[in-house]
Amino acid sequence: MMTAKSYLTLALLVIVTAGEASTSEPVQPERGFTRESKAAVHADNFMIVAAHPLAAEAGYDVLARGGTAMDAAVATQMVLNLVEPQSSGIGGGAFLVYYDRNDDTLHTFDGRETAPAGIEPDRFLDAAGAPLPWWERITGGGSVGVPGTLMLMETAHRRFGREPWADLLAPAIELARAGFTVSPRLAASVAEAAERGLTRFEPTRSYFFDDDGHPVVAGERLVNEAFARTLETIAAEGSTPFYTGDIARAIVDTVNASRPDSMSMADLAAYAVIERPAVCAPFRAWRVCGMGPPSSGALTVGQILGLLARFEPGRGAFDATAVHRFAEAARLAYADRAAYMADSDFVAVPTTGLLDAGYLDRRAALIAPDRAMGEALAGQPPRLEAAVEFAPDASEELAGTSHVSIVDSHGNVLSLTTTIESGFGSRLMTGGFLLNNELTDFSPVADVEGRPVANRIEPGKRPRSSMAPSIVFDASGAPVLVAGSPGGSQIINYVAKTIVAILERGLDPQAAVSAPHFGNRNGDTELEAGTLAESLRGPLESLGHEIRVGDMNSGLHVIALDPGGGLTGGADPRREGVALGR
């Protein structure tokens, strides 16, 4: 069995920059810059899969000394903030799905960013009432939501952690002060973002670029003394300085210097992590569980899987028939997502109705074997609440974000998806960490032709998300799979496809996450450029699919739990993550 240290060494050696595939898509803020061959990793006691070798090693060390999955997640997230700053960090938000073996209970925590109390409904509209250009919406203080990741980590650690909080922050503090080696992916991401606002603000500019404007390069050592000091304060005092103290003041000043009156100290002080009911959906012999609204992840993944379960299962690689069915199921699910899913504290989301067996029967009947349906309309799920006719929401989500999957030696299972939204978030930095641009996940328009948009901007509301941290259980209630991914609104397709690949089609976790991507977001059927998925273009077009070939930048991290106790992990070859276990 490969040890953690030897696997880490191998991982660092094989991270290479790959050429970008030709694509007709708009340029994404954070592309997949690695395409390395990875083998499934096996372990007997514990395992972590995370997006950077140094972050995975920090979590591994915690697990090796008997820490819980939650302990390991804290250490891992703090290192990710340092070495993968474009994707996640304490300036953003997260969703946590946690299976506690002691009480045999699933817990889901909402650490999503929140709209400030003074936000205006026209925040992202121009003088004529039209949405501002996308990159104008992202950049600066107007896009920053109140961060939730730090409070989420602290709250869950108090419930499920064993190790001292300060000890878990020590690896990130040491790395920040001593410096870490810039990876090819980070270097390429910085270079690509230079023309999209990354040089606009200090101290972001001087952290990622030299005095002559040259971006950091792969192999360079990058020191973040400001982040080390921030983490030392948090290690000693917890999240209090972040939400009511000096760190909070620095966040508010940074945001308001870019866009006056966008955030207040009261906004930070009012933030709360919410433990919400898990959303679970049946899929053949299993139960797939995840985060409910304001995440659309578990509901939309659950709908896709529920629709596919109405058809005969397949085995092995996905052929054109399987991709056609998947794309049609995804169209229907994304149509419902656009109409009904938003922050359930503000909108009566018909959660039960969207997964109702009779409703899914009726929706599955719309999937024809020999033709694509084109753009799907939202259905009419059964609901207990008074029906509101919402307009579809066409808001975009870009492919930032990171995912961590962990199984510890005590039998606890963790699925954490964490984000600052698009690559490098708002481009604003304070205390050594970047601030999110999560408010751009709201619909920029509040209504369409007199009908309200469920995901419209409102004070104190949490924007809809596609993050889909998932844990799958067998018929006996035992966890069998933990999965999740970054990738903006494509996350749902990535996670659903991977669950199908492992549970139904028999692929091991590494083969499943490495398999070519495909999907549909109620528009074109998307095929991953430079992969065998492109060979399905002709057969799918003959069924009436409009095809778009492009980069599909996932970061899937999966662990399968065998009935006998073994663990098998897979890390996405599109990024530089690794699976480590013992």
N, C-alpha and C positions, 0 to 999 in steps of 0.2 A: 504494500500500500504506500502511495506517495505521501511523504510527510508534508506538513505545512511549509516548512522552511524551503525544502527542495522545490515544491510546487511554486512557491513565491518567486524563487530565483528563476525558474523556467518562465514564469509569466512575465517577469520583467525583461527577459531576454527576447521574447517573441512578440512583444508589442511593436508593431510596425505601422507605418502610414501607408494607407491604400489609396489608389486613385479613385476619384469620385465617378460614379456611373453617370452616364447621360440621363437627363431627366427633363420632363416637361413641367414639373412642379415648380412653384416659387421656391427660392432658396430657403432652406430651413436654417434656424439659428444655431443649430448644433448637430452636425452630421456625424455619422458613424465613421471614424477614421481608422478603425482597426478591422481587419477581417482575418483572424487567425484561426488555425485549426486547434480545436480544443477537444479533449477526451472527457468523458464522464468521470467524476470523482466519487469514490466509494468510502464510506466510513461506518463505524459501528456505534459510536458514542454520541457525537455531536457534529454539526456542520454549519457553516456560514457561507453564503454566496453574496458578494457585494461588488460594486462597480469599479473598485480600484484595489490593487494588491495590498497597498499599505493600510487601507481601511479594513479590508478583510483580515489582515494579520492582527490588527488591533482587537477586532472582535474574537478572533481565534484564541488569542492569548487569554482573554477573559473567560471564554468557555473552557479552556484547558485547565484553569485553576478552579473550576467548579461554579463559575458564575452562571446566572440565568440568561435566557435569550434576551431579556430586557436589559440586563447589564451590558451584554455584548452590543446591543443595538445603540446604546448611548455612546459607547466608545467608538463604534463604527461611524455613526452619524457625525460626530465631531471631527473625525479625521476626513471624512468625505467633504465636509465643509471646506477644509483646507486644501485638499489635493484635487478635488473636483468642484471648484467653487461656482462654475457656470451652471451647475445642475441643482444643487440643494444647499441647505444650510439654515442657521438659526434666524436668518432674515426672511424665511419663507414659511411654508406650512406643510402638513403631513397628515396622512391617515394611517392608523395602526390597527391591525387585526391580530389578536393575541389569544391563543389557546392555553389556558392555565391547567396543567395536568392535575394539580392538587385538588381543585374543585370540579374538574371535568367540565369547564365552562368556557365559552367563547366570549371575548370582550372586544368591542370596537370603539376606538377613540377618534374623535373629530378634532384635529388640530389645524383646520383650514383657516387661511387668512380671512379677515373680516373687514367689511367696508367701514370707513370712519363715519362718525355720526353726522358730520357736515357735508357728506358727499352729495353732489348735485346729480339729478337724473340725466342731465345732458353733458356729463363730464367728458365724454369722448365724441361729441358732435361739434361740427364747425358752425359758423354763424348762420348758415343756411339750413341747419338741422340735419346735415348729412354726416355719416361717420367719418372721423378723421382718418387719414392714411394710417395703415397698421403700425408702421415703425414710429410714427409720431405719438400714437397712443401708448406704446410700450415705454418710451424713454422718459425718465424723469419722475418727479414726486407724485404726479397725478395718477400714476398706475399702481402705487404701493398700497397694499392692504396691511392691516395690523398683523404682524407675524405670530404664528402659533406653534412652530416646531419645538422651540425650547420648552415652553410650558407643557407640551404634550410629553416630551421625553421625561421631564421632571415628574409630572403627574403619574405616568405609568411606572416609572422607576420606584416611586414610593409604594406602589401597589405590588409590584412583581420583582423588584430588584433585591439583591442580597449584598452586593459590594458597596462600599462607601462611594457616594456621588463624586467626590473629588478625585478618587483614584481612577475613575472611568474617564475623566477629562485629561488626565496626565499625559497619555500618549499624544494627543493632539497638541497640547501645550508644548511638549518637547519638540515635536516635529515643526511646529510653527516657528519656534525660536531658533532651532538648529538649521532649518531649511529642508526642503524636500526637492527631489528631482522632477522637473517639469516633464510630463509625459507627452508623447506625440499628439495625443488627442487634445489635451489642454492647449498645447502650442498652436495647433491648427485651428481650434475654436477661437482663440484670441485673435489670430491673424484674420480670420474670416469676419469676426465681429468688429474689427477696427473701422470699417466703413459704415457700421450701423450703430453708432453712438457710444462705443466703448471708450473712445478717447475724449468724450465730451466733458466729463466731470472729474474733478479731483476728489479723493485720492485714488479713484479707480485707474485713471490714466497712468499715474506714476508707479502704481503697483504692477500693472501688466505691460508697460512700455518703458523704454529707456528715455533719456533726455532728448535723443534724436528722433523719437517716435517709432523706434523699432520694437516689435512685440517680443515677448519672451520666446525662447526657442527650446525645442526638445533637448533634454540633457542639462539645461541650466538649473542651478540651485536657486530656489525662491524662498525667501525668508519673509515671515509675516509676524513681526513683533507686535503690531497692534492687536492681532487676533489672539496672540498668546496672552496679552494683558487682559483682554476681554474675558477669555476663558478662565484666567486665574480669579477674576472677580466672581464669575459664575460658580466656579468650584468652591469658593469660600462662602458665598452668600445665596446660592441658588438663583432662581429666575427673578427674584425681587428687583435687583438693579435694572434688569432688562425691561420690566414693565412699569416700574414706578421711580426708578433712581437715575443715576448718571447716564447709563446706557440708553434708557428710554429718552432722556433729554437729547442725547446725541442723534438718535433716530429721528425724533420730531424735527430737530433743527435741520438735519440733512434733507428730509423730505420737503420741508417748507421753504428752504433756501432755493429749491428747484421750482416749486409751485406753491406759492403762499397759501396758508390756511388749509392745507390738504390733510393734516393730521394733528391731533392734539395729545397732550399727556393723558387726558381723560380717556381717549380712545385706547391707549395701551393699558391703562389701569383697569379698564372694563373688560379686557379680554378674558375668556374662559374656555377651557377644554371641555368638550361635551362627550360623555359616554352615551352612545346611541345604540338602539337595537341592531343587531346584525341582520343583514338581508341574506337569506339562504334560498337557493333554488334547486330543485331536483334535476339531476342529469343521469338518466338511466339508473344504475345501481348506487349512485353517489349523491351527495349533497354538497353543493358549491356555495361557500359563504364568503361574504365580504362586507364592505362599507356601504351603508345606505346614504340617502341624500343628506348633505349636498353633493356627495359623489353620485354620479350616474353609473359608476363602474359595475357594482354588483348587480344592479337591476338590468342593465343592458347586456352584460355577459350572461346573466341568468336567462334573459329572454332568448338570446341567440342559441344557447345550449338547449333550452326548452323546445324551441322550434325544431332544431336538428334532431332531437330525440323522437320526433314524430315520424322519422324516416329510418330505414334500415341502417344499422351501423356499418362502417367500412373498416378496412384494415390496411396498414402500410401507408405508403406515400399518397398524398392527395392528388387525385386525378381531376380532369375537367368537370366531371359530374359532381364530385365532392366540393370543389371550389364554387361551382354554380350554386349549389344548395346553400353553402355557407354565405356567399355574397347576398343571396336573396333573403336569408334569415337576418343578416346584418342590416339590410335596407329597412326591413320592417321594424327592427329594434331601434335603429337610429331615428326613424321617424317618430316613434313614441318618445324617445329621449328628448328630441327637440321640442316636443309639445308639452310634456308633462313634468320633466325632471328639473328640480331646482332645490334651493334650501327649504327643507320641510318645515322650518320654523316660520316661513313666510308664505309658503304655497302648500296647498293640500295635495301632496303627491299621492296618486293612487297605487301605492306600493304593492298591496295585496292583489289588486285587480290586474296589474301589469304582468303578474306571474300566475294568474288564475289558469287552471288547466283548461277549462272550457274556452277561455279567451285565446290561449295559445293554440288550441285546436283550430279555431276559426282563422287565426292569422296564418297558421301553417298551410291551410287550404289554399291560400293565395299564391303559394310557391308552385309554379308549373315546372314539370321536368324538362320541357323542351324550349322554354323561352324566358328571357329576363323580363321582369315586370316594369322596368324603368323606375322613376322616382316613386317611392311608396308614400302613401298618406298615413297619418297617425290613425290608430284604431280608436275604438270606444270601449275601454276596459270597464268592467264593473267597478263601482266605487261607492263607498258609504257617504262620502262628502257630497255637498252640492256641486254639480258640475260647472266648471268654468271653461269657456272656449278660449284656449290660449292660442296665440299665433306661434308658428315655428320659430325657433331661435337659431340663427345662423352664425353665432359667435365662434371665433376660432380659438384653438388651443395649439400652441407650438410645442415642439418636441424636446423640451428640456426634461428635468426630473431625474430621479434615481430610485432604485428599488433594492431592498435588502431582504433576504430570506434566511431564517435561522431556525435550527432545531437544537435544543440543548440536551445535556446528559440527564436532565430530570424529566424529560418528556414534554417540555413546553415548546410551543411552536409560535413563531412570529413572522408576520408579513407586514413590511413597512414600506410605503411609497411616500417619497419626500421630494419637495420641489421649491424652486423660486420662479416657476413658470417658464418663460422662454430662456434660452441660453443667456446667462449673465443678468437675468431679471431686468430691473429698471435701469441698470448701469450705475446706480448710486451705491456707494460703499461708505460704511462707517464702522469704526472699531474693528477693522480687518475683515468684515463680512459684507456680502452684497445683499441689497434689499430687493424683494420680489417685485414683479409687475402683475400680480395676480388679479387686480381689478379688471384687467382686460379680458378675463374669462366671463365677465358679465356681458349680456347683450348690450351693444352701444345704444340701441333704440329700445324704448320702453313699451311701445305698442306698434302694431302693424294693422293699418286699415281699421282702427278702432278696437282691435283685440289686444289684450295685454300679453306681453311675453313673460313667461314664468320666471325666466332667469334675468329679469330686468334689474337695473341698479336700484338698491334701496339702502338707506343707512342701517348699519349693524348686520347686514345680510352677508352670507358667505356665498361666493360665486360657485356655480356648478363646476364640477370637476369630472374628468374621465379616469382618474386614478383608480385602479382596481386591485388593491392588495387582496389576495384570496387564499383561503385554506379550504381544502376539500376533505370531506369525511366519508367513510364507507358506511354500509348499512348498519354496522354495529356502533357507529358513532366515533370510531377511531380516525384520527387524522392520517391521510394518505398522501397528501400533496400540498405544498406551499408554493405560491407563484405570484408574480407581479412584474411590471415593466414600466419604464418611462415611454414617452412617445406621443404626448399630446392626445388629441381625440382618437388617434389610432391605437392607443393602449388597449381599448376594449377588444378590438380585432385580434391584437397580438395575444392577449391573455386567453380569450376564448379559443383561438386556434390551437394554442399550446396545450390547453386542458384536453381538447378533443384528441390531439396527436398522442398524448400520453395515455389517457384513460381508455379511449375507444380504439385508436389505431395502433397501439402497442409500441410506440417509439420510446426509447429511453430519454430521460430529461435532456441530455446534451443533444441528441439527435433532434428532439422536438424544438429546442430553442434555436438550433442552427438551421432548421428547415426553412426553405424560401417562404417569404411572407406574401399574403394576399388578403384582401378584405374589401369592404364597401362601407361607406358612411352616408348611404342614401344618395349616391351620385354615381360617379364612375366606379367601376370595379378596378381596384388598384393591385398591381403586380410588382414585386420587388425587382428592380433593375439588376442586371448582371447575374441572375440566378435562373434555375430551371423553371421558375414560375413564368418567365417570359414565353416559354414554349406553349403555354396554355392560351396565349392570346388568340390565336386563330379559332380554336374550338369554342372559346367563350364568345368571341365576336359573332360566330355563326348562330349563337343562341340569343343574340341581340344585346350583349353587354357592350357598353361604351368603356373602353380600356384606357387606363392611365398607367404608364410604367414610370417608376421613380424610386428614389431612395426611401427606404422604410426603416428609420433609425430607432429600432427597439433597444432595450437593455434588459432582456428577460433574465431573471434569476430564479431558478427552480430547484426544489428538493423533493424527491419522492421518498416516502417512508414505507419500507417493506413490512409486511406483517410479522416477519421474524425479527425485526428490530434494526435491520440495516438501512443505511441512508445512501441515496444516489443524487448527486448534484450536477447541475448544468449551468454554465455561464455563457451569456450571449457572445458570439464571436464578433459581433458588430461593435463592441466596446472592449474595454480593457479589463473587465471584471474577472474574478476567479472564484472558484469553489474551494474551500479549505475545510478539512475535517479530520477526525481521528477515531 
